[in-house]
C-alpha cells in the first residue's frame, strides 16, 4: 500500500536509525575539547601528574612508557580509542586503568579528554618516507651489523636484547638513535613500583658458580636471594645467590656502542628505515 | 555486605571450636595499656601504645627461625594493595582488606568467622589505592574508618554494624585509610586527603555510641594560634591530613599524632608561611583534643614529605623520648615531655637542606623548591621512608626502618582548587641523573642516629618491620619475599616467597602456646610458625 507506511515499518526504521546513531556514539564519543588551546594546556598539567612518570616529560617516552608524540600509535589512534585506553589500561602491560596505579588519583572524563587534546597538539608527523634504504637496513640488521645476534624482529633473531618488532611506533627516532649510539644511557634510569614488572631492564650480569664456571648475560629477574638470567648463548640459568662464588651486576649494557666509526650515519639511517617498516609483534 | 553466620556450612565446627578456646574476655582499656602482659595478643595497630611493633614472643628465634613454615594462608581474592596489620584477641584474628572489607579468622587455622564488606560509592577519592591498614578494638567491638569517610563499630563476634557515622564529605576528598587508636572509651582517627586540598583533622568518637567527642583541625582557623602561618585563604584547602595511627603515653596521658603535607603538595606559592600544623608531630590531651606542644619537621613543605610515619616512644634512663624516621630523610629524637628537638640525623639520601635553624631543625635550601621546568631533589616524592611501620627493639636498643634512597625531578604548575579534585600543583618524575633507587632495612642507634647495619633489598620495599624478643627482625620486599633477619647484625636467617609484593607491616601472636608471625602480601594473609 503506497499511500501510507505501516506503523510497524516506521517503528523499524526509527529503531534502526536510533541503533545506528547509538552505535556511532558508542564507537566515537566526541572529544568535547578537540582543538581547544586552553583544554590542551590543562591537559599538559594533567599529563605531568598522571602520565609523565612513565611516558616522560612532554610525552616523549620515558624509557618504559612509549613515546606518545608519534602520530601513529600502537594501541589507539582515534580520540575515542585513546579515551578507552586511558580509562581501562592495557592488560598485560604496565599501562594501568585510570585511578589504579596506586600513586596518583584518578582522572575525571573531562581531564582524560584534556590530556588527549594536549597529546594532539604535540604530535610529530613522521617524514613521508624514511630517509634510508630499508632493504639495505635489513641486510645490515641480519648481517654485518650483527643486530640480530641479540634482537628479534617478527620472530627472527636473538633473544638477549629487546624484541624490536614495531619499535618505531613506540620510540621516537632520536631515542632509537641514542639506544644504538649510547646503549647504556637509559639503563641508568630510576625504577619505581608501577614498573616493577620490568625491574632489571637489560642489566649486564656476570656470575661465577661455586665450581668456577663463569656466565655473562642479562638478568631476567632478581630478588634478594635468587637470580634468573639468560647468557650470551641464550641459555637460561637459575641461581641461588648464596651458592655463587661471585656475582656482578652492572648497569652497562651488554650491547656495544655503535659509534660512527663502527656504524656510519648512512648505515644507521638504513637500519632505522628497516625498523620503521617492521610491524608490531 | 554482612554475611549471616548461619550461611556458613562450617557453623557446627565453629561452635565446637569455640567451646575449646578460652572464653574471650572483653578488651578493656587496662588490657590495651598493659598489652605487653599478654604477648599472645596483638591488640592495636603498632602492637603497643608506644608504637614499637615489638613482640615479647621468643619461640621463633635466631636458632629456630630457619625452620619456619607457612601454617596457613587466607586469600582475600581482592585486588589492590593489601596494607593491613591484623589484630589478634584470644585466638581470633581481625583484619581488613582493600575496599574496606573487614574479617575475622580463627587465628590457628585461618578459617573465616565472619566478613563485612562496605558498599562504597563509585565516586570515592582515595589518593593511593583503595586501601585500609587495619582495625582497633575495645569491648566486643572492632572499629573501622572507611574510604567514604565514615567511622564504624562492628560487633567483633558477628561483623554486624553497631554504629556508623559520617565524619566528613567524601566527595570533597576526605577518606580514612588508617587503623584507628582506642584510648579509654574513645576511638581516635585522622583523615586522609592531602592530595585533594582537604582541611585535615583528628577526631575522637565515643566507642559505645559513635558520638563525636572532639575534633582537632590540623589547620588552624581564624583566631586560632598558627592561623597566621597561612597566606590569605590558603588555610581552607591546607591539607595537613593525619592519615597514620598515633601513639600514646599512658603515664602522662599524652597522645602523639603525626600529620601530613600541606596542599597543594608541590606548590608553595599561594600558601606563604610555615603552614602549621602540616608535617608536624602534635602532642595532645586525648580526653579533650586540646593541643599541648607541637614540632614541625618540614616547614612550608613543597615535596610531599608527609610526616605521618609512626613515631615511637623510647625511654632511656630518666629520659622520655619520642623518635621518628621522617619521610624527609632525617631521624628525629625529641623530648616528649617538652617537644624539644634533641637530634636530627640523616639516615637516607638527602639534598634538600644545607643548614639548621636555631632549634637545630634542618631547613630547606631555597633552590630545593620545585620549578616550572623541574629539577632533582633527594629524597624523592615517596620519601626516604613512608607509611610502612618502623620498629624499636628494647633488647638491641635499635630502631629499624625501611628506607629508600631515591631522587626525583620536582616540577610545579599553577592549579586552581576545585572541591573533590586532585590538587597537587605539581608533578614528579624519576630523575635521569640519579642512580637507580636503593631500598634497605636500616638499623639505627637512637642515641646517636648512627647506622648500625643495613640489609639491602633488590629494590625499595613498602613493607614495615617487626622486631621480636627472639632476636629477630621481620620484613618483606617488593619481590614477594618475607624475611627474618638477625636483629643484631642484619644477617638473613630465613625467607619465604609469598608470590606477591608486600605492602604491609608484620605482627606476631600466639595461640595454644604456639607463636605465629603474620604478614599480608599480594592479596593473601600469611601466618608462619614452627613445624
Interface residues (C-beta under 8 A of the other chain):
Chain A: X45 X48 X49 X52 X53 X56 X57 X62 X100 X102 X103 X104 X105 X107 X108 X188 X189 X190 X191 X192 X193 X196 X199 X222 X223 X224 X225 X251
Chain B: X80 X81 X125 X126 X127 X128 X129 X195 X196 X374 X380 X382 X406 X407 X408 X409 X411 X413 X415 X421 X422 X424 X426 X427 X428 X429 X430 X431 X432 X434 X435 X436 X437 X456 X457 X458 X459 X460 X462 X477 X478 X479 X480 X481 X483 X492 X495 X497 X501
